[in-house]
Amino acid sequence: MNKMLCMGLLILPLLAACKRPEPPSPERPPEPQATALRDAIRQPLDKAKAAQQVTDQAAEQQRAAIDAATR
């Protein structure tokens, strides 16, 4: 009996913690979180994409110049 009571008292806080979080109110959308982190990650990626576009354009111009020189 004592063991069952102890097990019940140990399990009770776990069961109390297992409830669903309250959904956000429909009148107001949830506020975005971690925008600074997202921006910090996105900034170097955007910079790299821009550099890749410049590199691709330069490579295309170089290919066109080589093709024009060999014809």
Beta strands, then each sheet from edge to edge (+ up, - down):
end
